[in-house]
Amino acid sequence: MLPGTAQADDAVVSQATRTAKYSAYLAMKAAQGDEQAKETAKGFSALSDAQKSRFLDLLEDRSLMDKFFEQAEAPAVTTGKTLAVLAGGDVVVERESVGGADDSSTNTDAVMRASGYRDMWASYAVTDKFLGVKVARVSVRTNYQVKGKDTTKVYPGSASHYL
């Protein structure tokens, strides 16, 4: 019976504490009515302990953020969806661009349509997922009127974000 000391592994404790703090943060935001936090918490809680640690590492990785900015500055696709896979497949950046004629628009009557005017719309969205959990989404939609190839009027658009 010799005296001794025992010490817990700080890395394990800090990872567990880190995960618990993030879960508590999401729970607090969800309790305040934040539906986005509720959705993220649901996805985060479904991850394994190792995945939760990886998720938090990815959120704090500054070099990964540089790659996000590179993606944001890349030319947008004209129509369709593109995926960029980062961090060995753990992070997916989805970019989607769509648009078309808005034949149901109340802004243009039949007489204007007969004279070549059309209402159009276009939208662009970027969604970021870490380990399959949506962490951010930015979307923008614009509505406008054209005659031939010329834009004749711009209507109010919309934008939304999820973070």
N, C-alpha and C positions, 0 to 999 in steps of 0.2 A: 504494500500500500504506500506508494510514493506519491507525493503531491504532483499534480499535473494541471494543465490548462487545456481547455477546448475552445475552439473558435469556429464559428460558422463561416462558410465561404461567402464573402461579401458580394461576389458576382451573382450568386443565386438569389440572395436576399434582395439585392438591388433590382434584379429583373422582376422578381415577384412584386416588389413594392411599386416599381414602374408600371407594371401591368395593372395592378390594383388601383393606382392613382388615375390611370387613363380610363379604366372602366368606371370609376367613381365620377370622373368628369363627364363622361357620356351619360351616365345615369342622371346626374344633376341637370344637364341640359335637356334630357328627355322629360324629366319631371317638370321642367319649366315650359313644356309644350313644344319643344324643338323636334319636329318629325324627322328631320335629317339626322339628328343625333341618335334618335331611336333606331333608325334604319342602320346606321353605322354600328351602333352597339350590338344589334342583332347579328350582323355579319362578323364583328370582332369576337363576340362570345362563342361563335361556332368554330373559331380557329383553335388549333392545338396550342399548348403552352409554348412550344418552340416557334410556331408560326406567329403567335402574339408578340414574342420578343423580336422576331424578324420584322414584323409589321411596324413596331415602334422604332426599330433601327432605321427602316426605310423612311419613316416620317422625318427623322432627324438627320438624314444623310445629305449634307450640303452639296456634295458632288452630283448626287442624283437630281437635286434642284436645278443645277446648271443644265443638265440634259433636258429637263422639262422646258426651260427657256429656249433651248435650241429647237425643240419640237414646236413651241409656240411661234417661233420666228420663221419656220419652214413655210414655203408657199402652200396655200390652202388648195385642196382638191376642188375642182369645179363642181362635180356632182359625185355623190357616193360616200363610201366609208373607207377609212384607212386605219390601220392599227400600227402602233409603234410599241415594241416590246423592249423593256429595259430591265436592268438588275437581274439578269439571268432568267427572265420570264416572270418574275414576281410582280412586276409593274407593267400595266398596259395602259397606253394612252390611245383613246379612240377618238378620231375626228370624223365628223359627219357633216356633209354639206348637201342640202336639198333645196328645191324650189320649183316653181311652176306657175301656171296661170291660175288665177283665183276667180273662176266663173261664177261663184256664188256671192261675190262681193256686192254690197249694196251701194258702193261708191260710184259705180259706173252703170248707167242705164242702157237700155237696148239701143237707143239712138246713137249714143257714143260708141258702143261696141260695133255698130254697123259702119261707123266712120273710121274704124281702125284702132280705136282706143281699147286697151285691155288692162285689167288689174293683174298684177303679178306679186309673188312673194318669194322670199329666199330666207333660209335659216342656216345657221352654222352652230355646231355644238362640239365641245371637247369634254370628254369624260375620263377621269383618272381613276384607276382601280389598283389597289395594293392587295395582293394575294386574293383577288376576286372580290374584295370589299370596295364599294364605291366611296371614294374620299373627296372627290371634287367633280363638279360639272358646271360649265359655263355655257349658256346658250343665248343666241341673239337671233331675232327675226325682224325682217324689214318688209314693209308692204309698199308697193309703188305702182304707178300707172305708166304705161308706155303707149307710144304710137309708132309703129314700125320698130326701129331699134333705138329710138330716142325715149329717154325717161322724161315724162311731162309733169309728173307730180309725185311727191314722196309723202306717204301717209305715216301716221305714228306707228312705230314698231314696238318691240318688247325685248326685254333681256331678263335673264334670271341666273342665279348662281346657287350652287350647293357646295358647302364647304364644311 
